[in-house]
Structures are given as structure tokens and as C-alpha cells.
Amino acid sequence: MNRKNKASSAPVPKILKQNKFSPLALEIVKKLKKSGFQAYLVGGCVRDSLVGIKAKDFDVSTDATPEEVKKIFRSSRIIGKRFRLVHVFSRNELIEVSTFRADTSKTNHSSGIVKDSEGKILRDNVWGTLEEDCIRRDFSINALYFDPVENHLCDFHDGLKHIQKKILVSIGNPLVRFEEDPVRSLRAIRFSSKLKFKISNDVKEAIYQKGNLLENISNARMFDEFCKIFLTKEAQNNFNKLNSFGVLKYLINTENHPENSFDSRFQQAALINTDNRLKASKSVTPGFLIAALLWPRLIDAAKEKGNLNLRKFFRNMDRIIREQQELTAVPRKFHGYIKDIWSLQLKLETRLGHQPYKILNHPRFRAAYDFLLLREEAANDTQGMGEWWTKFQRINRPAKIEMLKILRDSRSGPVEKKFGFLEELS
């Protein structure tokens, strides 16, 4: 392996300082260089530092093989088949170390690179040089290599210039690169939203032309992408971009709804709520957002002559989740969570007998209540149920008894199970 690659150096911007990077990542680079290898901080951590975003994920790239890296770091393990990597860890932190890979455009199958019939890379464990490794990366802004020891920046594809111009540019022909890995189309959309960058015209065209290849990506990987796209403070922006590019259907099993319909307003409200919670450093769960995005589909499936068929409602829960599962491998722990949110909407509306007390103690009450508030925000015709439950939670026991008495007195005869969300979706 060539240990003396001549890297093209770029002036290091003043914003790129060592204190912006993980101490563990810096230590890994130092140890690798001390052992006679090349080593760089690369990818998102360099990109985010240059645009003024606090870096979270730190990756190291080196000419040391996975086996050589593992020998240097006792607390490490080799992972992956498609791309073999090394995870170096210390207490609560984990750093990914990758070996420089060969330029796939100049390497045939027999040398270790395996592609499927549509051009997607199935396995790529052919080691190469720094220059070759750089060519493998998706976008120029992700192909910046920073050596914190010698304080120099390697930039082979004008990544620094594109950061300054705030534009997303592919390395190589995006039509070919998106065939190699169709998920790059999702990454393009995600980066453009996160960084507030424009997408270059050739990348846009590649998303339109190659977006259909996303159906060949494993549902486990698509769930990972779902979380990266929708749980990173740009859920609404990403949702709308995915929809405009025609690739939303590969992440969530929903339909296009008229802009001002309840379906659309409710989904947008859920996306905005997710963004606001993340910006306020509050917890979010993909289960809640999936429940919200699939809610219109469930109600539509449960309708019968303008009424809610309870049997169809409960029977279709599993089917809707199963269909989503085919797109994204939603962990099983979220299946019950989603169904609880949906089924509790019925109980939140009927409020029969002593049921409200039981609902308050339900482990999913808070999520179901937040869901109800979103419905109320989107439709504004839930007969004040959100306000009723807000008050009911906060008052003492005697006041609760009085509220339930008033509710019973307001009802004449048997309680008619008429649910507001049917009006919302009509």
C-alpha cells in the first residue's frame, strides 16, 4: 500500500480548530500517524465545523487496514461485510475508522468490488489511496480531509468552494453515483435542508431519474434514513422536498393529499411539532410521527358509508403497520405504541363512565393526548375535547367528578359513538 500519497492541500479556514472535534477522534488520528499511517478527520464533522454547526459524528479515514487499526486500539472491533470498518470506543463514545478505498470506476469485479444488475455496490473492500478514497464519496462537501496534527486540509473536488457558495455538488456523474447507492438521493435532500444549500441541477435530475431505485434498498436501512430525515429538526422541510421529488412514497406509506385538506394540515402539524420539540431539546420518537403520518390512511380504510366501522378500524391497524414495515423496518417496540395512540383516540372522545380515570393512568396517555391536540389544531372541530382533557388532567378529584357529572347530564339517552375525526377527514 502506498504510504506517501501527495494530497492537494487547501488553506485551513480559521474556523477549523481542534477544540471543535472529539478528543477521542483526535487521539485516534495521532496514534495512527505515530504508527506510520496516514490519518484524517473526514466527512460530516469537517463539513459541519466549516459551516458553523456543532459536529456530532466524528469519522476517521486512514491507509491502515481494519486489521492494522484493530492492533493499535485494544477497545475496537471490526464490523460490516459490504464495507469493513473499525469501531473504536471509549466509555460512551464511538468513533468509526475506515480504510481508504479504491476508485470503483477503475476496478473490475474480480478485484473485490461486487455490484448488482442495476449498478448498486454490494461489496467494496478494495483498499486504495487517499485520492481514490475521495472519489468514492458522494458530494464534494463531504470529501474534505482534515489533518489536525499537521493542520492541513485536503480538498480534491472544490468542497470548500461549494461550502462557500452553499451548493450541493456530486463527485462524478450523479446518475452513475446514485445507481451505486440510491440512498444518495435521500442524503442530497437531507443535506440541502440541514445546511440550507441549493441542490445542483444535475443532482436534481439524478434524484428524479434514479429515485425509483430506492425500492431495492433494505427496509432496515430505510428506517435508519427515515430517522435521519425526520428526526433532525427539518422534518417538515424534508417531507415537502421528498414529496416534490416523488420519493416520499419509499419512506412512508401515505398518499398525496390536497394542500388544504385535513389530511395535509394534520401531517404538516405533526411535522412542525416534531421540529419544534427537537429545537426545544425535547424527546421525540419515530413511533409518534409514523402514527400521525399514517392516521389518514387508517381512517380511510375504516370508513364505511361515512361511518366508522370499529371492526375495520382495529383490523386495519396491523395491516397499515405491516405495509409500512415493508418500506421501513419499524422496530416492534413501536408497533404497540402506534396502535395504542390510535385506539386511545376513540376513548378520548367517548369518555364513558369511569373510563377517563383509567385513560389518565394509561402509559400512552400523554402521547395520545398530544395526538388529539394535533388533530384539534389541524381541524379545529373536535368540540373542545383537547381543552376538556387539558383541564381534566390538572384539577383535583372532586372537580373531576363534577366534570364527569356535567358530561353525563349533557347526554340524553344512550351515548352515540360519533367520532370527530370522521368529520375531520370528510
C-alpha positions as MATLAB code, in Angstrom:
seq = 'MNRKNKASSAPVPKILKQNKFSPLALEIVKKLKKSGFQAYLVGGCVRDSLVGIKAKDFDVSTDATPEEVKKIFRSSRIIGKRFRLVHVFSRNELIEVSTFRADTSKTNHSSGIVKDSEGKILRDNVWGTLEEDCIRRDFSINALYFDPVENHLCDFHDGLKHIQKKILVSIGNPLVRFEEDPVRSLRAIRFSSKLKFKISNDVKEAIYQKGNLLENISNARMFDEFCKIFLTKEAQNNFNKLNSFGVLKYLINTENHPENSFDSRFQQAALINTDNRLKASKSVTPGFLIAALLWPRLIDAAKEKGNLNLRKFFRNMDRIIREQQELTAVPRKFHGYIKDIWSLQLKLETRLGHQPYKILNHPRFRAAYDFLLLREEAANDTQGMGEWWTKFQRINRPAKIEMLKILRDSRSGPVEKKFGFLEELS';
ca = [
       0.000    0.000    0.000;
       1.293    3.408   -0.893;
       2.009    5.348    2.283;
       3.224    8.503    0.543;
       0.267    9.880   -1.351;
       0.625   13.504   -2.323;
      -2.503   15.222   -1.187;
      -3.537   18.572   -2.591;
      -3.667   20.951    0.355;
      -6.048   23.838    0.796;
      -5.684   26.795    3.192;
      -7.174   25.849    6.546;
     -10.020   28.237    7.483;
      -9.657   29.811   10.915;
     -12.983   28.289   11.965;
     -11.452   24.800   11.731;
      -9.961   24.361   15.216;
      -9.074   21.280   17.249;
     -11.484   22.146   20.053;
     -14.380   21.585   17.633;
     -13.565   17.893   17.397;
     -13.911   14.920   19.698;
     -10.826   14.343   21.898;
     -11.113   10.605   21.151;
     -11.152   11.235   17.384;
      -8.094   13.476   17.712;
      -6.316   10.824   19.778;
      -7.062    8.159   17.125;
      -5.573   10.347   14.384;
      -2.451   10.991   16.491;
      -1.911    7.294   17.295;
      -2.361    6.222   13.663;
       0.107    8.856   12.452;
       2.557    7.912   15.206;
       2.330    4.314   13.951;
       3.373    5.435   10.453;
      -0.040    5.659    8.783;
      -1.935    8.478    7.183;
      -4.975    9.585    9.136;
      -7.580   12.322    8.687;
     -10.824   13.558   10.151;
     -13.279   13.356    7.293;
     -16.864   13.865    6.240;
     -19.630   15.390    8.302;
     -17.529   16.544   11.245;
     -15.287   18.634    8.954;
     -18.227   19.880    6.860;
     -20.345   20.890    9.865;
     -17.423   22.649   11.555;
     -16.832   24.699    8.406;
     -20.484   25.832    8.175;
     -20.680   26.671   11.877;
     -22.708   23.663   13.048;
     -21.643   21.719   16.125;
     -20.313   18.406   14.874;
     -21.738   15.232   16.466;
     -20.428   12.311   14.399;
     -16.675   12.014   14.013;
     -15.149    9.766   11.353;
     -11.504    8.967   10.745;
     -10.084    7.806    7.422;
      -6.692    6.105    7.135;
      -4.484    3.943    4.904;
      -4.217    1.378    7.699;
      -6.252   -1.776    7.046;
      -9.009   -2.777    9.514;
      -6.701   -5.441   10.961;
      -3.896   -2.904   11.432;
      -6.266   -0.439   13.103;
      -7.529   -3.112   15.480;
      -3.961   -3.965   16.540;
      -3.347   -0.338   17.527;
      -6.573    0.122   19.501;
      -7.470   -2.521   22.070;
     -11.022   -1.175   22.561;
     -12.151   -1.731   18.988;
     -13.980   -4.169   16.743;
     -14.183   -4.811   13.009;
     -17.722   -4.609   11.615;
     -19.501   -4.838    8.268;
     -19.438   -7.023    5.178;
     -20.369   -4.546    2.438;
     -17.864   -2.052    3.827;
     -15.493   -3.322    6.502;
     -14.901   -0.710    9.193;
     -13.450   -0.455   12.657;
     -15.347    0.940   15.620;
     -13.014    2.399   18.250;
     -14.783    3.101   21.505;
     -14.164    4.645   24.884;
     -16.888    4.649   27.549;
     -19.846    6.460   25.969;
     -18.171    7.457   22.697;
     -17.623    5.539   19.480;
     -15.517    6.626   16.513;
     -15.757    4.997   13.090;
     -12.426    4.372   11.353;
     -12.455    3.483    7.642;
      -9.651    2.428    5.325;
      -9.005    4.345    2.083;
     -10.867    2.535   -0.695;
     -10.064    2.144   -4.353;
     -11.739    4.088   -7.148;
     -14.542    1.742   -8.195;
     -14.729    3.225  -11.675;
     -11.268    1.828  -12.418;
     -11.699   -1.540  -10.742;
     -13.466   -4.631  -12.063;
     -15.497   -7.238  -10.196;
     -12.658   -9.678   -9.926;
     -10.673   -7.313   -7.724;
     -13.243   -7.429   -4.953;
     -15.955   -4.939   -5.858;
     -19.345   -6.533   -6.377;
     -22.320   -4.766   -7.945;
     -25.846   -5.956   -8.703;
     -27.505   -5.820  -12.114;
     -28.664   -2.228  -11.520;
     -25.237   -0.910  -10.568;
     -25.659   -0.822   -6.767;
     -22.452   -1.660   -4.887;
     -22.955   -4.811   -2.816;
     -19.417   -5.172   -1.513;
     -16.416   -2.851   -1.663;
     -13.389   -3.820    0.367;
     -10.612   -2.952   -2.048;
      -8.082   -0.673   -0.378;
      -6.694    2.336   -2.234;
      -5.101    5.746   -1.834;
      -6.344    8.985   -0.305;
      -7.092   10.387   -3.768;
      -9.057    7.267   -4.715;
     -10.949    7.261   -1.436;
     -12.002   10.815   -2.042;
     -13.564    9.889   -5.405;
     -15.760    7.292   -3.648;
     -17.530    9.922   -1.528;
     -20.922   11.224   -2.561;
     -20.695   15.024   -2.511;
     -17.780   17.435   -2.626;
     -18.696   18.948    0.762;
     -18.267   15.505    2.335;
     -14.865   14.928    0.740;
     -12.770   17.254    2.884;
      -9.943   15.584    4.823;
      -8.504   17.448    7.805;
      -5.214   16.544    9.477;
      -5.387   18.144   12.954;
      -1.798   17.172   13.776;
      -0.151   18.912   10.819;
      -3.098   21.343   10.476;
      -3.793   20.978    6.774;
      -6.932   20.392    4.727;
      -7.090   18.101    1.698;
      -9.662   19.215   -0.880;
      -9.653   17.381   -4.225;
     -13.112   18.397   -5.506;
     -13.596   22.054   -4.544;
     -15.610   21.135   -1.489;
     -14.530   24.266    0.346;
     -15.625   26.453   -2.574;
     -19.007   24.704   -2.731;
     -19.488   25.250    1.011;
     -18.812   28.937    0.496;
     -21.294   29.027   -2.412;
     -23.796   26.900   -0.442;
     -24.409   24.389   -3.188;
     -24.546   20.587   -3.158;
     -22.421   19.089   -5.933;
     -21.894   15.406   -6.689;
     -18.471   13.835   -7.106;
     -18.629   12.281  -10.553;
     -21.763   11.729  -12.613;
     -24.690   11.655  -10.153;
     -26.663    9.324  -12.435;
     -23.941    6.717  -12.007;
     -23.275    7.509   -8.344;
     -26.967    7.185   -7.441;
     -27.074    3.794   -9.170;
     -24.159    2.674   -6.978;
     -26.073    3.768   -3.880;
     -29.658    5.025   -4.376;
     -29.761    6.351   -0.790;
     -27.574    9.222   -2.006;
     -30.730   10.838   -3.381;
     -32.141   10.955    0.169;
     -28.830   12.231    1.507;
     -28.871   15.055   -1.046;
     -32.297   16.181    0.152;
     -31.314   15.863    3.803;
     -28.067   17.826    3.429;
     -29.749   20.585    1.452;
     -32.293   21.086    4.249;
     -29.824   20.791    7.109;
     -27.223   23.111    5.601;
     -29.645   25.413    3.721;
     -27.754   24.585    0.495;
     -29.080   24.560   -3.049;
     -29.029   21.252   -4.929;
     -27.141   21.429   -8.231;
     -29.222   20.821  -11.355;
     -27.505   17.547  -12.291;
     -28.111   16.174   -8.785;
     -31.782   17.193   -9.004;
     -32.100   15.373  -12.310;
     -30.465   12.266  -10.842;
     -32.993   12.215   -7.980;
     -35.867   12.365  -10.475;
     -34.387    9.678  -12.719;
     -32.945    7.272  -10.147;
     -35.316    7.754   -7.215;
     -37.185    4.571   -8.132;
     -34.082    2.523   -7.215;
     -34.861    3.231   -3.551;
     -37.386    0.395   -3.635;
     -34.422   -2.010   -3.796;
     -32.889   -0.741   -0.544;
     -33.371   -2.891    2.570;
     -36.171   -1.771    4.878;
     -33.711   -1.712    7.811;
     -31.526    0.855    6.071;
     -34.586    2.852    5.005;
     -35.764    3.080    8.616;
     -32.357    4.457    9.529;
     -32.735    7.047    6.766;
     -36.289    7.808    7.932;
     -34.946    8.741   11.368;
     -32.116   10.839    9.925;
     -34.529   12.727    7.682;
     -37.444   13.264   10.046;
     -35.805   13.465   13.473;
     -33.249   16.178   12.755;
     -35.188   19.482   13.122;
     -36.029   19.622    9.399;
     -38.928   17.152    9.243;
     -41.404   19.487    7.538;
     -38.874   20.811    5.023;
     -37.650   17.312    4.171;
     -41.187   15.914    3.894;
     -42.149   18.565    1.353;
     -38.921   18.141   -0.634;
     -39.259   14.362   -0.708;
     -42.815   14.781   -1.938;
     -41.826   17.230   -4.676;
     -39.083   14.866   -5.913;
     -41.506   11.931   -5.907;
     -39.527    9.791   -3.440;
     -41.625   10.235   -0.282;
     -43.505    7.004   -1.085;
     -40.349    4.975   -0.424;
     -40.210    6.167    3.201;
     -43.820    6.436    4.332;
     -46.925    4.670    3.057;
     -49.056    7.767    2.577;
     -50.853    9.408   -0.318;
     -50.714   12.886   -1.771;
     -53.452   14.960   -0.164;
     -54.941   18.271   -1.312;
     -52.940   21.118    0.202;
     -55.717   22.463    2.448;
     -57.343   19.147    3.384;
     -57.394   17.901    6.969;
     -55.007   15.100    5.973;
     -52.407   17.577    4.752;
     -52.890   20.046    7.625;
     -52.656   17.274   10.218;
     -49.470   15.783    8.729;
     -47.871   19.227    8.478;
     -48.850   19.962   12.097;
     -47.206   16.699   13.203;
     -44.026   17.529   11.279;
     -43.863   21.057   12.704;
     -44.465   19.671   16.196;
     -41.544   17.250   15.726;
     -39.255   20.074   14.589;
     -40.277   22.329   17.474;
     -39.736   19.608   20.079;
     -36.242   18.887   18.743;
     -35.367   22.580   18.669;
     -36.501   22.811   22.292;
     -34.316   19.777   23.160;
     -37.392   17.667   23.982;
     -37.630   13.954   23.318;
     -39.223   12.624   20.149;
     -39.978    9.140   18.959;
     -40.342    7.909   15.379;
     -43.396    5.933   16.518;
     -45.410    9.094   17.184;
     -44.586   10.632   13.805;
     -45.322    7.379   11.962;
     -48.670    7.152   13.789;
     -49.509   10.698   12.665;
     -48.430   10.263    9.052;
     -50.391    7.005    8.714;
     -53.515    8.169   10.586;
     -55.393    9.399    7.469;
     -54.700    6.075    5.774;
     -56.131    4.149    8.730;
     -59.318    6.212    8.951;
     -59.893    5.974    5.219;
     -59.576    2.189    5.441;
     -62.002    2.036    8.395;
     -64.754    4.142    6.828;
     -67.973    2.500    5.755;
     -70.730    4.664    4.211;
     -69.462    7.739    6.030;
     -69.337    5.995    9.397;
     -66.509    4.445   11.345;
     -66.596    0.662   11.315;
     -64.890   -0.251   14.588;
     -64.113   -3.766   13.426;
     -62.411   -2.448   10.290;
     -60.652    0.215   12.371;
     -58.937   -2.315   14.635;
     -58.430   -4.926   11.920;
     -56.645   -2.445    9.642;
     -54.197   -1.272   12.299;
     -51.961   -4.295   11.825;
     -52.292   -4.177    8.043;
     -51.281   -0.494    7.865;
     -48.274   -1.097   10.111;
     -47.335   -4.220    8.144;
     -47.399   -2.270    4.867;
     -45.197    0.411    6.424;
     -42.898   -2.331    7.662;
     -42.251   -3.331    4.056;
     -40.817    0.159    3.437;
     -39.041    0.821    6.722;
     -38.218   -1.785    9.344;
     -40.066   -0.098   12.203;
     -38.849   -1.801   15.411;
     -41.501   -3.989   17.008;
     -41.411   -1.915   20.208;
     -43.127    0.869   18.266;
     -45.935   -1.304   16.873;
     -47.884   -1.416   20.140;
     -47.063    2.237   20.778;
     -48.597    3.280   17.447;
     -51.717    1.130   17.929;
     -52.216    2.480   21.472;
     -52.155    6.074   20.197;
     -54.721    5.235   17.525;
     -57.096    3.238   19.713;
     -56.979    5.794   22.537;
     -58.381    8.431   20.176;
     -61.717    6.587   20.413;
     -61.658    6.545   24.213;
     -60.557   10.172   24.444;
     -63.684   11.117   22.507;
     -66.298    8.886   24.183;
     -65.191    9.382   27.832;
     -67.664    6.763   29.134;
     -68.249    6.096   32.867;
     -65.033    5.803   34.873;
     -63.018    5.374   31.678;
     -61.347    8.835   31.892;
     -59.624    7.833   35.163;
     -58.214    4.693   33.539;
     -57.092    6.645   30.484;
     -55.128    9.092   32.659;
     -53.121    6.154   34.022;
     -52.516    4.589   30.629;
     -48.764    4.580   29.793;
     -49.552    6.054   26.342;
     -51.958    8.726   27.578;
     -49.547   11.620   27.085;
     -48.733   10.590   23.522;
     -52.427   10.051   22.691;
     -53.311   13.418   24.276;
     -50.627   15.203   22.209;
     -52.007   13.426   19.158;
     -55.505   14.722   19.973;
     -54.161   18.277   20.281;
     -52.606   17.980   16.818;
     -55.945   16.827   15.420;
     -57.621   19.761   17.117;
     -55.030   22.170   15.723;
     -55.488   20.845   12.185;
     -59.297   20.562   12.176;
     -60.496   22.970   14.844;
     -63.748   20.986   15.102;
     -63.126   18.387   17.801;
     -65.759   20.023   20.055;
     -63.165   21.248   22.514;
     -62.011   17.776   23.576;
     -58.395   18.880   23.768;
     -59.369   21.672   26.149;
     -61.537   19.240   28.163;
     -58.674   16.784   28.656;
     -56.215   19.581   29.408;
     -58.454   20.730   32.259;
     -59.322   17.208   33.452;
     -55.650   16.325   33.994;
     -54.917   19.358   36.140;
     -57.840   19.508   38.571;
     -58.390   17.622   41.833;
     -60.623   14.572   42.336;
     -63.842   16.422   43.377;
     -63.531   18.722   40.346;
     -63.021   15.689   38.095;
     -66.229   14.118   39.491;
     -68.110   17.345   38.746;
     -66.773   17.475   35.161;
     -67.909   13.908   34.532;
     -71.333   14.643   36.037;
     -71.750   17.633   33.713;
     -70.718   15.429   30.787;
     -73.268   12.709   31.717;
     -76.053   15.273   32.196;
     -75.352   16.757   28.784;
     -76.050   13.381   27.183;
     -79.604   12.225   26.743;
     -80.190    8.518   26.332;
     -77.545    6.054   25.146;
     -74.198    7.516   24.136;
     -73.856    7.747   20.388;
     -70.377    6.738   19.312;
     -69.867    9.505   16.789;
     -66.223   10.314   16.318;
     -64.973   13.757   15.388;
     -62.179   12.513   13.161;
     -64.745   11.297   10.636;
     -65.793   14.906   10.218;
     -62.164   15.944   10.109;
     -61.476   13.643    7.194;
     -64.703   14.125    5.282;
];
